[in-house]
């Protein structure tokens, strides 16, 4: 992405996230909760396996990269392994830091207690770790890594990110603003890392 495109994307993402946090998040969460009570929306508890998933994915990605690199294979697949191996764990670490910084109340906690303020700075412990969405950040980082290396399937990557975002909101695991912020984080991690990682010509 060009610097201008990155700046525009960041500005639009920031504006959308702020608008969502101020005006959309609470109404959407209440709407989803009402649907869940009527058993017309997803309300199942999803096991939080993000750390384990990131650990396994990182090991596999680095393993794939080293296997090909040591054999002198420097193609698009090798570049993808290298890029994703950096972006996935980096997105996880950054989202963890940001959760501690913002300390936003989790959606389900908000629905029960309705605190006056959503954000509790530097209190990102259990119940206050909603912003940004870690699942969205990590998944977006992986998808954008694929987006940069295999542009042919970009509509699929976008569709998968939308599906995950909708699922996180539909299960009241995250506010819309959390998801938007997580998506921005994942995209920016991949774009920034890609500037320092040599990706061979695409299409191989």
N, C-alpha and C positions, 0 to 999 in steps of 0.2 A: 504494500500500500504506500502511495505517496504521502509525504508529510501533510500536505493539504487535506488529503482524504482522511488521514488519521485524526487531524484536528477537527474536521467537520463531524466525523463519526463520534468523537469524544464529546463534542459540544452537544450534539443531538442526544446522545446517551445520558449525559448529565442532566439536561433539561427534562428528558422523559422520566428519569429516576426521581428528580425533585418533585415534578408534578404528581407522579404516582404516590410518593410518600406523603404529600400534603393533601391530596384530594381523592385518590383512587383506592389505596391499599385497604383502608378500613371498610369501605362499602363492599368491595369485592370479597373480603374475608367474611363479612357478615352474610353476604349472599350465598357463598359456598357453604357456610355452616348451616344455613337453613335448608339448603338442598340435601346436605348430608343427613340431617335429622329426618328427612323424608325418604332417606335411602335412595336418592336419585343421583347422588354424586359419590365419588370415591372418598372413602374415609378410613381406609385400612392403614395400619401402622407399617411403615416401611423400615426395615432394619437399617441402621446407619452403618453401612459397611464401606464408607468412603475411604477411610484411612487404609484399610486392608486392600481395597481395590486399587488405590494409588500405589501402594507398596508393590503389589503384584505386577501392575501395569508397568511401573518404572523398571523393575527387574527384567521383565520380558523385553521392553523396548531397548534397554541398554544391552541386553544379551543379544538381541537381533542386530543391533548396530555393530557391536564388537565382532560378532561372528562374520559379518560381511566385510567389515573394515580390515580385519586381519587377513582376509583372503583377497584383498585388493579390489573389492567390488565397490565402486563409487558411483552408484546410479541414484535414481530418484527414490527408490525404496530405502536405500541406505540413508539418504538425506532425511527422509520422513522419520525413520527410527531415531536418528540423532536429534532432530528438532523436537519430536514428541517426548523423547526421554528427558529433555530439559524442561519443556513447558508444563507437563503434567505435575511433577512434584513442585515446581516453582509456583504454579497457580495454587496448589494446596497450601504451601507455606504462607503465601501472601494473603490468601483469604483468612487464614487463621489469625494473622496479625491484625487485619482489618476488623475482624469480628471482635477482637479484644478492644480495639480502638473505639468502634462505634457503639458496641454494647446494645444493639437494638433488641427489643423484646421479641421473642419468637411468636409466630402467629397464633399458635394454639394457646400459649400462655396469655396473650393479649385477649383472646376471646373469652377466657375464663375470668381474668382479673380486671381487664379494661383499665390499665394504668393511665395516668394523666399524660405521661410522656413516653414516647416510643424509644428514644435513644438515651442510654445511660452510659456516658463516656467512660472508657477504660474499665468497664464492668462486664466484659464478654464471657461471663461464666455460664453455667447451665441456665437456660431460660432467657438469656440475654445474648444470644449468638446467632441472630437471624440475618444480619446484614454484613456482607453480601452472601448470597447463596453459594455455599462451597461446592455443592453438586453441580450447579450451573457453571461455576468458574472452571472447574476441572474438566468437565465435559466439553465446554466451549473451547478450552485450550487444545484439547485433543482434536476436536472437529476442525478447528481453524488450521491446525498443523496439517491435517489431511487436505483441507481446502487449498492451502498454499502449494502443496506437492502434487495433488491430483485434482485439478480444477474441473475435470470432466463431470465429477459427481457433486458439484456444489449444491444443486437443488436438494439432493438427498441429505447433505450435511445440515443445511438450513432447516429442512423439515424435521430432522431428528432433534435439533436444538429446540425448535418450537414445541415439539411433543413433550420433551422433558420439562420445559418451562410451564406448559399447561398442566402437566401432571403434578408438579410441585405446588402450583397454586390451587389446583382442584382438590388436593388432599390437605390443604391448609397447613402445609409444612413451611411455606414461605409467602410473604406478601409479593405483589407484583414488583414493587421497587427493589426487593431483595434479588429477584430473578434478573431484572434488568442490569443491576449493578454487577452481579456475578457474571453475566454474559459479557459485559464490557471488560471486566477484569481478565477473563479468559482470552478474549480477542486481543487485548493489548499485550498480554504476556507473550502470546504466539507471534504477534507482529514484531515486537521488540526483539525477542530472541532470534527470530528469523534474520534480522539484520546482522547478527554475529555468527550465524551458522551457515556454512556454505551448502546450499542445496543445488545439486546438479540439475541440468536441464530436465524439464518436466516431460511426462509422457512416456517414459521408459518403463 
